[in-house]
């Protein structure tokens, strides 16, 4: 049976990019592919590479679990667990640190980008090392597939290198996972700058938060940047409109060619107004469901406990195998 593993950070309010690029895909995949086991985790250890307010981190961790249930991830079909509650994640990271070089970690795009902005010397070791923790997250569960955005493909490749290096030295231990991308929503871009991924750490108008009010959502789409001409067309030369078409396609469940035809005589103003209203209406319904789900903390904690039990059993078994091969008592 194929095993799928993926995580999401509770480091800030969730965005439309998180929903379309990850959570919606997770819910769909568990129903489409009956021959796969799904392990979805809240990556709160990854979140602390940036300073967090402890109370907010706890709250957001439960928020993410509630959002997963809201969008259709079923705990009877998928294992939902909290990364920090499985000690094996931290333990395997330390072990795998000895199968990766400083040079390899220094080439990771996200570390390089942040280092260019504020220098290498002031970066925390956690930021430098988190691709190894990510590798451990995956290798603990013998994952076959890792649903990721385009920006994370490099990290999955490093994961494969680390696993192969360990296997070459100590015998077959880890599966070599592969990254899987959605053909449409692997990367939802900023509304302000379509060359950048939509991110909650960017300016307020650049992203749609899952908890944004309908009025705010409509306003943000009205302000979204567009391309030079007034044609609603998908293409590399029209990154802003292409991004908006991808978003609209997901919410209207229509193909991009269908939408291009529908809007061939419309201007940018009408196009952006329609997107804002459609997204606002859909998110308003999801928000109402979320509030009901989030109120029942006892249920959330029961789901987490059960998920932790299932994930922890597998993770502990893998760490035990690894330690035995290394002569660790």
C-alpha positions, 0 to 999 in steps of 0.5 A, a space after each residue: 500500500 502506498 503511503 503519503 506523508 505531508 505537513 503544514 506549519 502553524 506559524 501564522 494564520 492559514 492562507 488561500 495558498 495553504 488551502 488550495 496548495 495543500 489541505 484541499 488536495 489532502 482531502 481529495 487524495 484520501 477519497 480518490 486513492 483507496 490504496 494509500 495511507 495518508 499521514 498529515 501532521 502539524 509541523 510545529 517543530 518547524 514553526 519555531 525556527 522563527 520566534 513564536 508566541 507560545 500561547 499563539 502557537 498552541 492555539 494555531 496548532 489546534 486551529 490547523 487540526 480544525 481546519 483540516 477537518 473543516 476542509 474534509 480530511 477524515 481522521 478515519 481515513 487519514 492519520 492526523 498528528 502533532 510533530 512535537 508529540 512524537 519524540 522520534 522526529 527530533 531523535 531521527 533529525 540528530 542522527 540524520 545530521 551525520 549523513 548530510 554536509 554543510 555544503 548541501 544544507 548551504 545550497 538550500 534555496 530558502 536558507 540562501 534567500 534569507 541569508 541574502 536578506 539579512 546575512 548568514 551569521 545571524 541565522 538560527 541553526 534551526 533554519 539551516 538544519 530544518 531540511 534534515 528535520 523534514 527528511 526525518 519527518 518523511 523517512 520515519 514513515 517509509 513514505 512513498 509520496 510527498 505532496 509539496 509545493 514547487 519550493 519544497 521539491 529541492 528538500 525532497 531531493 535532499 531527503 532522497 540523498 540522505 536516505 540513499 547515503 544511509 542505505 549505502 552505509 548500513 543496508 536498506 533502511 529507508 524508502 526513497 520518497 518522491 515529491 508529487 505536485 498538483 498540475 494546477 495548485 502546487 504554488 499559489 502566488 502573491 496578489 501583489 507580486 505573482 513572481 512570489 509565493 503567497 505567504 502570510 509573512 508578506 504584506 496584508 494585501 498580498 494574501 487571502 487569509 482563511 479567516 478574512 472577512 468577505 469584505 476584506 477578501 473582495 477588497 484584496 482581489 480588487 486591488 490585486 495586480 494585473 498584467 499589461 493588456 486587458 485580456 483574460 488569458 493564461 500564459 507565462 507572459 501573464 503571471 498575474 492573470 494566470 494566478 487569478 485564473 488558477 484560483 478561480 478554476 479551483 473555486 468554480 470547478 471549471 477548466 482554465 480554457 472554459 474560464 478564458 472563454 467565459 471572460 473573453 469579452 470582460 475586463 480586469 475589473 469585472 474579472 477580479 470582482 467575480 473572483 472576490 465574490 466567489 472566493 468570499 462566498 466559499 470561504 464564508 461557508 468554510 469559516 462557519 464550519 470551522 467555528 463549529 469544529 474548533 469549539 469542540 476541543 475534546 474531539 480535536 484532542 481525541 483525534 490528535 491522541 489517536 493520530 499520535 498513537 498510530 504515527 508514534 508506533 511506526 516512528 518508534 519502530 523505525 528509530 529502533 531499527 536505525 539505532 540498532 544499525 548504528 550500535 546505539 543502545 
